[in-house]
Structures are given as structure tokens and as C-alpha cells.
Amino acid sequence: MGQTGQVSPDISPELLRIDLNADLGEGVTDDAGLLEVVSSANVACGFHAGDARVMAEVCERSVVRGVVIGAQVSYADREGFGRRPMDVDPEILSGWVAEQIALLTEAAAAAGTRVSYVRAHGALYNRIADDPDQADAFLLGSGALAVLGLPGSTLAVATAAAGRRFVGEAFPDRGYTADGRLVPRGSPGALVTQPAAVAANAARLAAEPGVESLCLHGDSPGAVRTALAVRAGLQAAGYVIQAVRDR
């Protein structure tokens, strides 16, 4: 295997494949370090974190590493890092999503790459997993991009109904409720921080039906060390780390 996210042409299509994504451009982690490990980068588009300069830097580094770019869109909530629930009119939400994607599209084009998918962040991610009106607004604002999200969610159903590609993702560094949703941050069991435990979760989740990508939170303590453990564990289990776009 060559650069991260790129697969040699002699790799058999029968091999197990999984995308490894991380939240980048948020100003709270080692973007350069994570780009050495992941195959896809969820780039903050300025509403919860990041700015034009940071977006440009992440896009430029991603091109060098062969990492696929995705827009990580959020509520307009820098103070709360996009993690505070908000009630937003669907038309406004669509506009917010479109605005963020446009900002990243400009940065990606300047770096010689493109935005390949869209993914919600924080409170918006949780809201559109179960709210059909908000999910539709999110889709309306995101054009024809592939959508990265929670398998079995309202968003997954709406994306398929719109004739667009949905990529199911799972979170090895987060806890899950009995109904398959993420344990709310601040609640017991919400975060998994030990690299060995995260790596074990990754290997288990990668085998789940509907899971094509695994997400690592870039703002977690020791994010790069954990990402390296996850990548090594997946490869030991027989997986090829490959961005979904390249399949």
C-alpha cells in the first residue's frame, strides 16, 4: 500500500476493506499526525470550528497524503463547538449546510482536490439521525454529495430515497445505547479512551452490516496514538484501509 487512502492495483477485491475517517481542522488536535493514518478527512467548515486558513492547510496536506476530503458541517455554534442542540428552521439549516460546503469546496479546489462527501457534526449529527424534516433540510443543502452517517437512521433512509449514496459509519471511541444511538457526551460510558479498547471496538464494528467507515474523534486525548492502534489492529484483522470513494 502506498500513501494513506491509496491502494495498489494488485490488491485483491476480495480483501476486507474499511474507510478510516477523522474530524480535522478543528484547532484542537494534530491534523498532520492524523493525516498520516486516516483515509478520509472530515474537515470543519467554520461554523463550529476552523477557518479559511485551516481548511486550506488540511486540504493541501490531504492532497499530499492521498486522503479524501469531506465537509463536516454543523450548526452555527462556535461557542458550543456545535454540540448544543438547536431548533433551526429547515430553510435556514439548508442554507447553513450549503454555505459550509461552498467554503470547503473553494479551499479544496485551490489545493487541487474536491469535496467527496458531507457529514454532520455534533448536535446536528444526532438530530438528523431521527428528525425527518431536519434530515431533508440537510440533504437539500448538500447537493448531490455522498452522505456519511449512522446506519439505520432517518438520514440513511432519506438519503436512499433521494437516490444518493449513503455511507454508514461507526464510532469505536464512543459508547452506544441499546437502540444503536451514541451515548450522550457527559454520560457514563460515552467515551472510550484506551487505545487497545478503541482498536478492539474498531475490529468488531468493521464487521457489522452496513458499516463502511470508522470515525475517530480528532479532539480526543491521544488521538494520533489511538488512530495508529486502530489502524494496526484493523490491518492485523485483515482489513485494507481505503477511502470509500476509491472502491
Backbone as CSV, one residue per row, in Angstrom:
resi,resn,N_x,N_y,N_z,CA_x,CA_y,CA_z,C_x,C_y,C_z
1,MET,0.844,-1.195,0.000,0.000,0.000,0.000,0.875,1.239,0.000
2,GLY,0.496,2.228,-0.820,1.285,3.450,-0.922,0.829,4.478,0.091
3,GLN,0.534,5.704,-0.373,0.098,6.750,0.514,-1.235,6.394,1.148
4,THR,-1.505,6.993,2.323,-2.756,6.761,3.012,-3.928,7.048,2.084
5,GLY,-4.906,6.118,2.065,-6.073,6.316,1.234,-5.900,5.817,-0.188
6,GLN,-4.679,5.412,-0.563,-4.436,4.915,-1.908,-4.074,3.439,-1.843
7,VAL,-4.655,2.657,-2.717,-4.443,1.216,-2.709,-3.758,0.784,-3.980
8,SER,-2.763,-0.057,-3.847,-2.037,-0.543,-5.013,-2.956,-1.358,-5.909
9,PRO,-2.764,-1.321,-7.218,-3.680,-2.005,-8.139,-3.648,-3.520,-8.009
10,ASP,-2.626,-4.078,-7.355,-2.555,-5.526,-7.246,-3.293,-6.070,-6.028
11,ILE,-3.974,-5.188,-5.266,-4.735,-5.648,-4.109,-6.011,-6.333,-4.579
12,SER,-6.255,-7.518,-4.057,-7.417,-8.295,-4.471,-8.708,-7.643,-3.994
13,PRO,-9.740,-7.581,-4.841,-11.019,-7.001,-4.426,-11.724,-7.838,-3.373
14,GLU,-11.275,-9.089,-3.172,-11.902,-9.939,-2.175,-11.454,-9.602,-0.760
15,LEU,-10.399,-8.802,-0.621,-9.925,-8.451,0.703,-10.940,-7.575,1.428
16,LEU,-10.931,-7.666,2.765,-11.791,-6.814,3.569,-11.318,-5.369,3.462
17,ARG,-12.269,-4.446,3.321,-11.907,-3.042,3.160,-12.716,-2.197,4.135
18,ILE,-12.096,-1.166,4.679,-12.779,-0.254,5.583,-12.156,1.130,5.445
19,ASP,-12.997,2.141,5.463,-12.537,3.523,5.472,-12.286,3.948,6.913
20,LEU,-11.268,4.758,7.130,-10.956,5.286,8.455,-10.985,6.802,8.344
21,ASN,-11.950,7.422,9.010,-12.075,8.877,8.925,-11.850,9.524,10.283
22,ALA,-11.523,10.818,10.253,-11.333,11.570,11.493,-11.769,13.009,11.282
23,ASP,-12.172,13.642,12.379,-12.564,15.047,12.348,-11.306,15.909,12.413
24,LEU,-11.111,16.745,11.399,-9.902,17.556,11.317,-10.254,19.030,11.103
25,GLY,-9.243,19.878,11.251,-9.432,21.309,11.031,-10.162,21.997,12.165
26,GLU,-10.217,21.358,13.340,-10.955,21.931,14.465,-10.077,22.725,15.428
27,GLY,-8.763,22.733,15.172,-7.864,23.511,16.012,-7.589,22.918,17.368
28,VAL,-7.920,21.640,17.565,-7.736,21.027,18.883,-6.986,19.701,18.799
29,THR,-6.382,19.427,17.661,-5.702,18.152,17.532,-4.537,18.281,16.567
30,ASP,-3.848,17.170,16.368,-2.687,17.114,15.469,-3.171,16.685,14.088
31,ASP,-3.586,17.652,13.277,-4.110,17.332,11.946,-3.075,16.591,11.105
32,ALA,-1.840,17.073,11.127,-0.788,16.447,10.317,-0.567,15.006,10.741
33,GLY,-0.591,14.753,12.035,-0.388,13.396,12.529,-1.512,12.463,12.120
34,LEU,-2.754,12.927,12.231,-3.891,12.089,11.858,-3.937,11.826,10.361
35,LEU,-3.499,12.798,9.566,-3.499,12.597,8.122,-2.497,11.541,7.676
36,GLU,-1.582,11.168,8.548,-0.667,10.074,8.258,-1.336,8.715,8.441
37,VAL,-2.518,8.717,9.057,-3.155,7.461,9.477,-4.473,7.195,8.756
38,VAL,-5.288,8.237,8.576,-6.649,8.041,8.072,-6.694,8.017,6.550
39,SER,-7.838,7.607,6.015,-8.055,7.621,4.566,-9.044,8.697,4.145
40,SER,-9.821,9.221,5.110,-10.770,10.298,4.819,-10.718,11.340,5.930
41,ALA,-10.854,12.615,5.542,-10.789,13.717,6.499,-12.101,14.483,6.508
42,ASN,-12.766,14.529,7.673,-13.973,15.323,7.849,-13.518,16.724,8.274
43,VAL,-13.552,17.664,7.355,-12.954,18.974,7.608,-13.997,19.959,8.129
44,ALA,-13.725,20.540,9.297,-14.598,21.571,9.862,-14.667,22.757,8.915
45,CYS,-15.865,23.289,8.727,-16.097,24.318,7.703,-16.385,25.700,8.285
46,GLY,-15.962,25.949,9.532,-16.043,27.283,10.082,-17.202,27.566,11.005
47,PHE,-18.247,26.739,10.996,-19.417,27.042,11.820,-19.238,26.598,13.272
48,HIS,-18.566,25.484,13.507,-18.290,25.083,14.890,-16.808,25.217,15.219
49,ALA,-15.973,25.222,14.187,-14.521,25.351,14.356,-13.903,25.558,12.990
50,GLY,-12.633,25.964,12.996,-11.908,26.115,11.742,-12.140,27.456,11.075
51,ASP,-11.349,27.718,10.055,-11.492,28.939,9.254,-10.864,28.674,7.890
52,ALA,-10.857,29.691,7.040,-10.364,29.513,5.675,-8.914,29.043,5.650
53,ARG,-8.079,29.596,6.532,-6.665,29.210,6.546,-6.503,27.739,6.933
54,VAL,-7.213,27.323,7.969,-7.107,25.935,8.426,-7.646,24.972,7.376
55,MET,-8.772,25.331,6.760,-9.320,24.479,5.708,-8.312,24.306,4.571
56,ALA,-7.663,25.400,4.197,-6.669,25.329,3.120,-5.510,24.420,3.504
57,GLU,-5.040,24.529,4.741,-3.913,23.704,5.192,-4.273,22.224,5.185
58,VAL,-5.462,21.894,5.693,-5.867,20.487,5.738,-6.032,19.935,4.328
59,CYS,-6.617,20.721,3.441,-6.797,20.269,2.061,-5.449,20.033,1.386
60,GLU,-4.518,20.942,1.585,-3.205,20.801,0.966,-2.486,19.561,1.491
61,ARG,-2.538,19.341,2.787,-1.894,18.154,3.376,-2.582,16.872,2.913
62,SER,-3.894,16.940,2.750,-4.646,15.761,2.313,-4.253,15.352,0.902
63,VAL,-4.026,16.324,0.041,-3.592,16.021,-1.319,-2.263,15.286,-1.293
64,VAL,-1.341,15.753,-0.471,-0.021,15.116,-0.364,-0.145,13.678,0.117
65,ARG,-1.043,13.432,1.058,-1.190,12.100,1.650,-2.181,11.214,0.898
66,GLY,-2.890,11.751,-0.089,-3.875,10.951,-0.808,-5.131,10.694,-0.005
67,VAL,-5.460,11.600,0.904,-6.633,11.454,1.770,-7.831,12.153,1.137
68,VAL,-8.985,11.506,1.172,-10.216,12.049,0.607,-10.804,13.095,1.556
69,ILE,-11.346,14.160,0.985,-11.896,15.278,1.747,-13.418,15.187,1.837
70,GLY,-13.937,15.426,3.053,-15.377,15.530,3.251,-15.691,16.771,4.058
71,ALA,-16.870,17.346,3.844,-17.301,18.537,4.579,-17.966,18.122,5.882
72,GLN,-17.423,18.603,6.988,-18.012,18.351,8.303,-18.814,19.598,8.691
73,VAL,-20.126,19.535,8.496,-20.970,20.710,8.675,-21.677,20.660,10.022
74,SER,-22.026,21.859,10.514,-22.517,21.970,11.878,-23.553,23.070,11.996
75,TYR,-24.211,23.124,13.139,-24.950,24.320,13.497,-23.967,25.485,13.622
76,ALA,-24.453,26.707,13.483,-23.619,27.897,13.683,-23.444,28.091,15.185
77,ASP,-22.421,27.442,15.739,-22.278,27.377,17.195,-20.815,27.186,17.578
78,ARG,-20.006,28.196,17.335,-18.590,28.090,17.699,-18.409,28.042,19.216
79,GLU,-19.230,28.785,19.925,-19.098,28.825,21.387,-19.317,27.448,22.007
80,GLY,-20.277,26.715,21.462,-20.577,25.389,21.999,-19.953,24.261,21.217
81,PHE,-19.047,24.589,20.287,-18.361,23.601,19.458,-19.349,22.734,18.684
82,GLY,-20.519,23.307,18.397,-21.510,22.587,17.605,-22.181,21.441,18.335
83,ARG,-22.019,21.396,19.642,-22.570,20.269,20.409,-23.810,20.630,21.206
84,ARG,-24.310,21.864,21.040,-25.527,22.268,21.734,-26.731,22.086,20.816
85,PRO,-27.774,21.392,21.278,-28.976,21.215,20.450,-29.569,22.566,20.082
86,MET,-30.030,22.690,18.845,-30.643,23.920,18.357,-31.872,23.581,17.525
87,ASP,-32.875,24.461,17.576,-34.039,24.343,16.710,-33.887,25.375,15.603
88,VAL,-33.625,24.894,14.403,-33.345,25.766,13.274,-34.383,25.520,12.184
89,ASP,-34.918,26.594,11.643,-35.860,26.474,10.530,-35.197,25.686,9.398
90,PRO,-35.911,24.727,8.787,-35.314,23.900,7.734,-34.664,24.700,6.609
91,GLU,-35.290,25.796,6.214,-34.724,26.607,5.136,-33.393,27.221,5.557
92,ILE,-33.325,27.667,6.805,-32.067,28.234,7.311,-31.007,27.154,7.396
93,LEU,-31.384,25.978,7.886,-30.431,24.882,8.002,-29.868,24.505,6.633
94,SER,-30.721,24.417,5.633,-30.244,24.107,4.278,-29.222,25.133,3.815
95,GLY,-29.494,26.394,4.109,-28.558,27.445,3.739,-27.235,27.332,4.457
96,TRP,-27.294,27.001,5.742,-26.057,26.815,6.512,-25.213,25.679,5.924
97,VAL,-25.871,24.574,5.620,-25.148,23.424,5.065,-24.506,23.795,3.731
98,ALA,-25.266,24.433,2.860,-24.750,24.823,1.542,-23.586,25.801,1.680
99,GLU,-23.688,26.737,2.613,-22.627,27.729,2.806,-21.323,27.061,3.242
100,GLN,-21.422,26.127,4.165,-20.216,25.455,4.653,-19.555,24.616,3.563
101,ILE,-20.364,23.907,2.807,-19.807,23.095,1.728,-19.130,23.977,0.684
102,ALA,-19.729,25.129,0.394,-19.146,26.049,-0.582,-17.776,26.546,-0.122
103,LEU,-17.642,26.828,1.172,-16.365,27.298,1.705,-15.288,26.229,1.547
104,LEU,-15.629,24.991,1.883,-14.637,23.922,1.771,-14.356,23.585,0.310
105,THR,-15.372,23.665,-0.531,-15.182,23.399,-1.965,-14.149,24.351,-2.552
106,GLU,-14.207,25.596,-2.149,-13.249,26.594,-2.629,-11.832,26.244,-2.176
107,ALA,-11.692,25.870,-0.900,-10.371,25.508,-0.380,-9.842,24.250,-1.047
108,ALA,-10.724,23.267,-1.261,-10.313,22.012,-1.890,-9.864,22.247,-3.330
109,ALA,-10.615,23.056,-4.065,-10.268,23.330,-5.459,-8.912,24.021,-5.559
110,ALA,-8.642,24.934,-4.645,-7.359,25.639,-4.653,-6.205,24.685,-4.382
111,ALA,-6.477,23.614,-3.635,-5.448,22.627,-3.320,-5.353,21.527,-4.374
112,GLY,-6.243,21.544,-5.358,-6.212,20.542,-6.410,-6.993,19.291,-6.106
113,THR,-7.989,19.400,-5.222,-8.809,18.237,-4.892,-10.270,18.666,-4.870
114,ARG,-11.147,17.811,-4.343,-12.569,18.132,-4.316,-13.197,17.593,-3.038
115,VAL,-14.372,18.079,-2.738,-15.151,17.569,-1.611,-15.921,16.341,-2.095
116,SER,-15.691,15.197,-1.459,-16.280,13.938,-1.933,-17.532,13.511,-1.178
117,TYR,-17.728,14.058,0.017,-18.899,13.658,0.808,-19.195,14.733,1.845
118,VAL,-20.336,14.600,2.506,-20.719,15.513,3.574,-21.079,14.697,4.805
119,ARG,-20.792,15.279,5.955,-21.056,14.611,7.224,-21.423,15.674,8.249
120,ALA,-22.438,15.416,9.046,-22.833,16.362,10.089,-21.948,16.201,11.311
121,HIS,-21.902,17.253,12.116,-21.092,17.255,13.329,-21.975,17.450,14.555
122,GLY,-21.596,16.817,15.651,-22.162,17.106,16.957,-23.666,16.990,17.060
123,ALA,-24.303,18.062,17.558,-25.744,18.045,17.800,-26.536,17.868,16.519
124,LEU,-26.029,18.418,15.430,-26.720,18.247,14.144,-26.697,16.784,13.718
125,TYR,-25.583,16.097,13.928,-25.464,14.682,13.589,-26.559,13.886,14.305
126,ASN,-26.715,14.160,15.606,-27.704,13.428,16.389,-29.131,13.788,15.976
127,ARG,-29.358,15.038,15.646,-30.710,15.482,15.308,-31.195,14.840,14.012
128,ILE,-30.360,14.853,12.983,-30.815,14.337,11.689,-30.839,12.813,11.642
129,ALA,-30.329,12.186,12.687,-30.433,10.727,12.758,-31.868,10.286,12.998
130,ASP,-32.704,11.193,13.568,-34.071,10.814,13.927,-35.144,11.794,13.498
131,ASP,-34.769,12.983,13.036,-35.747,14.015,12.668,-35.839,14.107,11.143
132,PRO,-36.949,13.651,10.544,-37.040,13.629,9.079,-37.003,15.009,8.436
133,ASP,-37.616,16.005,9.063,-37.616,17.351,8.488,-36.208,17.936,8.464
134,GLN,-35.471,17.761,9.546,-34.107,18.271,9.607,-33.187,17.466,8.676
135,ALA,-33.440,16.169,8.573,-32.652,15.346,7.656,-32.862,15.791,6.213
136,ASP,-34.111,16.081,5.853,-34.402,16.546,4.496,-33.740,17.898,4.227
137,ALA,-33.740,18.777,5.218,-33.105,20.089,5.064,-31.603,19.943,4.868
138,PHE,-31.015,19.037,5.620,-29.587,18.749,5.489,-29.273,18.258,4.077
139,LEU,-30.094,17.345,3.580,-29.881,16.804,2.233,-30.080,17.875,1.166
140,LEU,-31.072,18.718,1.343,-31.334,19.774,0.363,-30.137,20.713,0.237
141,GLY,-29.486,20.998,1.364,-28.358,21.914,1.351,-27.059,21.312,0.876
142,SER,-27.028,19.999,0.751,-25.759,19.326,0.450,-25.640,18.839,-0.988
143,GLY,-26.538,19.287,-1.848,-26.419,18.959,-3.262,-26.521,17.479,-3.545
144,ALA,-25.536,16.952,-4.294,-25.552,15.540,-4.686,-24.439,14.748,-4.012
145,LEU,-23.819,15.332,-2.987,-22.694,14.657,-2.339,-23.121,13.359,-1.653
146,ALA,-22.207,12.417,-1.595,-22.421,11.226,-0.776,-22.542,11.668,0.678
147,VAL,-23.291,10.900,1.479,-23.568,11.266,2.864,-22.979,10.218,3.800
148,LEU,-22.209,10.677,4.764,-21.637,9.808,5.788,-22.482,9.944,7.044
149,GLY,-22.969,8.821,7.587,-23.833,8.928,8.752,-24.094,7.601,9.433
150,LEU,-25.055,7.627,10.350,-25.356,6.482,11.197,-26.224,5.468,10.458
151,PRO,-25.782,4.209,10.352,-26.591,3.190,9.678,-27.952,3.026,10.354
152,GLY,-28.982,2.806,9.548,-30.311,2.581,10.087,-31.020,3.831,10.572
153,SER,-30.436,4.993,10.355,-31.013,6.244,10.834,-32.032,6.800,9.858
154,THR,-32.779,7.804,10.327,-33.690,8.529,9.448,-32.931,9.132,8.280
155,LEU,-31.736,9.641,8.533,-30.925,10.217,7.465,-30.571,9.177,6.421
156,ALA,-30.256,7.968,6.854,-29.916,6.902,5.914,-31.090,6.605,4.991
157,VAL,-32.285,6.532,5.558,-33.488,6.255,4.765,-33.761,7.387,3.785
158,ALA,-33.643,8.628,4.261,-33.918,9.787,3.419,-32.902,9.907,2.287
159,THR,-31.651,9.588,2.579,-30.606,9.653,1.557,-30.878,8.651,0.447
160,ALA,-31.235,7.436,0.833,-31.547,6.402,-0.158,-32.766,6.795,-0.989
161,ALA,-33.772,7.387,-0.340,-34.987,7.793,-1.051,-34.694,8.898,-2.065
162,ALA,-33.656,9.684,-1.771,-33.262,10.758,-2.682,-32.351,10.264,-3.803
163,GLY,-32.055,8.971,-3.805,-31.217,8.395,-4.839,-29.745,8.723,-4.687
164,ARG,-29.337,9.035,-3.462,-27.946,9.395,-3.217,-27.236,8.311,-2.420
165,ARG,-25.931,8.346,-2.465,-25.148,7.326,-1.790,-25.032,7.624,-0.309
166,PHE,-25.330,6.627,0.504,-25.172,6.730,1.951,-24.061,5.795,2.387
167,VAL,-23.130,6.318,3.180,-22.012,5.528,3.703,-22.187,5.408,5.214
168,GLY,-22.444,4.209,5.681,-22.643,4.002,7.106,-21.325,4.013,7.866
169,GLU,-21.321,4.723,8.991,-20.115,4.789,9.802,-20.404,4.374,11.239
170,ALA,-19.342,3.964,11.930,-19.444,3.597,13.331,-18.308,4.262,14.098
171,PHE,-18.453,4.316,15.429,-17.529,5.059,16.278,-16.876,4.148,17.313
172,PRO,-15.668,3.686,17.057,-15.009,2.816,18.027,-14.611,3.510,19.313
173,ASP,-14.559,4.854,19.307,-14.177,5.571,20.523,-15.375,6.155,21.263
174,ARG,-16.594,5.683,20.911,-17.810,6.139,21.589,-18.625,4.943,22.056
175,GLY,-19.426,5.178,23.097,-20.342,4.163,23.574,-21.676,4.260,22.856
176,TYR,-22.403,3.143,22.784,-23.691,3.090,22.111,-24.799,2.726,23.101
177,THR,-26.003,3.252,22.822,-27.171,2.877,23.597,-27.731,1.570,23.036
178,ALA,-28.742,1.024,23.724,-29.340,-0.241,23.287,-30.027,-0.107,21.933
179,ASP,-30.449,1.118,21.573,-31.139,1.303,20.289,-30.197,1.739,19.171
180,GLY,-28.888,1.622,19.412,-27.926,1.899,18.352,-27.554,3.351,18.180
181,ARG,-27.945,4.214,19.116,-27.557,5.617,19.064,-26.334,5.839,19.966
182,LEU,-25.671,6.976,19.795,-24.496,7.271,20.593,-24.904,7.701,22.003
183,VAL,-24.170,7.207,22.998,-24.396,7.647,24.371,-24.077,9.142,24.449
184,PRO,-24.969,9.963,24.984,-24.722,11.411,25.040,-23.419,11.736,25.769
185,ARG,-22.682,12.689,25.221,-21.450,13.127,25.879,-21.784,13.641,27.279
186,GLY,-20.921,13.327,28.223,-21.158,13.692,29.604,-21.816,12.585,30.398
187,SER,-22.370,11.589,29.707,-22.981,10.453,30.388,-21.944,9.348,30.578
188,PRO,-22.102,8.520,31.602,-21.166,7.413,31.803,-21.102,6.512,30.573
189,GLY,-19.885,6.151,30.168,-19.698,5.256,29.037,-19.749,5.926,27.692
190,ALA,-19.832,7.258,27.658,-19.933,7.961,26.372,-18.651,7.870,25.572
191,LEU,-17.508,7.913,26.251,-16.219,7.928,25.570,-15.396,6.692,25.915
192,VAL,-14.727,6.161,24.915,-13.766,5.067,25.107,-12.392,5.668,24.822
193,THR,-11.506,5.656,25.804,-10.256,6.396,25.670,-9.013,5.522,25.582
194,GLN,-9.077,4.288,26.030,-7.898,3.426,25.983,-7.664,2.935,24.553
195,PRO,-6.488,3.182,23.981,-6.237,2.787,22.587,-6.540,1.325,22.287
196,ALA,-6.184,0.415,23.204,-6.434,-1.006,22.959,-7.926,-1.299,22.882
197,ALA,-8.700,-0.641,23.733,-10.151,-0.852,23.725,-10.768,-0.267,22.456
198,VAL,-10.295,0.903,22.029,-10.804,1.510,20.796,-10.473,0.622,19.596
199,ALA,-9.250,0.078,19.581,-8.838,-0.799,18.479,-9.694,-2.065,18.440
200,ALA,-9.988,-2.622,19.595,-10.829,-3.821,19.643,-12.237,-3.506,19.146
201,ASN,-12.766,-2.353,19.565,-14.087,-1.939,19.080,-14.089,-1.761,17.567
202,ALA,-13.005,-1.200,17.037,-12.925,-0.957,15.598,-13.018,-2.251,14.806
203,ALA,-12.281,-3.261,15.225,-12.305,-4.541,14.522,-13.696,-5.175,14.586
204,ARG,-14.369,-5.002,15.718,-15.718,-5.565,15.863,-16.723,-4.802,15.004
205,LEU,-16.663,-3.477,15.060,-17.633,-2.657,14.326,-17.449,-2.750,12.817
206,ALA,-16.201,-2.926,12.376,-15.937,-3.014,10.940,-16.657,-4.196,10.309
207,ALA,-16.942,-5.197,11.103,-17.619,-6.398,10.592,-19.141,-6.283,10.634
208,GLU,-19.664,-5.195,11.211,-21.114,-5.023,11.308,-21.716,-4.714,9.936
209,PRO,-22.895,-5.263,9.634,-23.564,-4.951,8.357,-23.833,-3.455,8.235
210,GLY,-23.574,-2.915,7.066,-23.860,-1.512,6.818,-22.770,-0.546,7.225
211,VAL,-21.709,-1.035,7.849,-20.614,-0.158,8.270,-19.516,-0.178,7.214
212,GLU,-19.281,0.963,6.578,-18.227,1.099,5.572,-17.086,1.986,6.034
213,SER,-17.318,2.732,7.113,-16.320,3.677,7.583,-16.315,3.717,9.099
214,LEU,-15.144,3.956,9.670,-14.994,4.112,11.115,-14.498,5.517,11.397
215,CYS,-15.102,6.178,12.383,-14.746,7.557,12.708,-13.982,7.633,14.012
216,LEU,-12.883,8.376,13.976,-12.114,8.670,15.178,-12.196,10.164,15.447
217,HIS,-12.509,10.530,16.678,-12.641,11.940,17.016,-11.272,12.573,17.219
218,GLY,-10.995,13.577,16.411,-9.695,14.226,16.460,-9.453,15.030,17.714
219,ASP,-10.524,15.363,18.468,-10.352,16.150,19.680,-10.206,15.284,20.923
220,SER,-10.161,13.977,20.754,-9.979,13.076,21.886,-8.525,13.088,22.350
221,PRO,-8.290,12.893,23.640,-6.910,12.834,24.130,-6.138,11.708,23.444
222,GLY,-4.901,11.998,23.048,-4.088,10.968,22.412,-4.660,10.473,21.114
223,ALA,-5.280,11.357,20.336,-5.999,10.944,19.124,-5.100,10.221,18.131
224,VAL,-3.890,10.718,17.921,-2.998,10.096,16.935,-2.553,8.715,17.416
225,ARG,-2.197,8.617,18.686,-1.784,7.323,19.233,-2.910,6.302,19.106
226,THR,-4.136,6.735,19.391,-5.283,5.841,19.269,-5.521,5.451,17.818
227,ALA,-5.407,6.419,16.914,-5.615,6.134,15.494,-4.610,5.120,14.974
228,LEU,-3.369,5.241,15.406,-2.345,4.279,14.995,-2.680,2.879,15.500
229,ALA,-3.173,2.785,16.730,-3.555,1.487,17.284,-4.725,0.887,16.512
230,VAL,-5.677,1.728,16.156,-6.837,1.262,15.387,-6.405,0.765,14.016
231,ARG,-5.586,1.535,13.341,-5.135,1.137,12.004,-4.370,-0.181,12.062
232,ALA,-3.467,-0.304,13.026,-2.689,-1.541,13.160,-3.590,-2.723,13.472
233,GLY,-4.576,-2.504,14.337,-5.488,-3.589,14.684,-6.334,-4.035,13.511
234,LEU,-6.810,-3.086,12.724,-7.610,-3.429,11.550,-6.781,-4.188,10.518
235,GLN,-5.572,-3.733,10.297,-4.709,-4.414,9.335,-4.359,-5.823,9.816
236,ALA,-4.156,-5.980,11.123,-3.884,-7.310,11.671,-5.082,-8.234,11.497
237,ALA,-6.283,-7.639,11.472,-7.507,-8.427,11.286,-7.803,-8.687,9.811
238,GLY,-6.928,-8.210,8.929,-7.077,-8.493,7.507,-7.715,-7.399,6.683
239,TYR,-7.893,-6.212,7.275,-8.541,-5.121,6.547,-7.527,-4.271,5.781
240,VAL,-7.955,-3.810,4.614,-7.248,-2.788,3.857,-7.919,-1.464,4.168
241,ILE,-7.136,-0.454,4.579,-7.687,0.866,4.861,-7.811,1.606,3.540
242,GLN,-9.027,1.923,3.152,-9.259,2.523,1.839,-10.465,3.445,1.887
243,ALA,-10.300,4.661,1.369,-11.405,5.593,1.303,-12.539,5.025,0.464
244,VAL,-13.759,5.281,0.873,-14.920,4.737,0.184,-14.949,5.145,-1.270
245,ARG,-14.552,6.371,-1.576,-14.571,6.850,-2.956,-13.753,5.978,-3.894
246,ASP,-12.712,5.325,-3.350,-11.779,4.563,-4.187,-12.245,3.140,-4.458
247,ARG,-13.391,2.723,-3.950,-13.807,1.343,-4.137,-14.504,1.146,-5.469
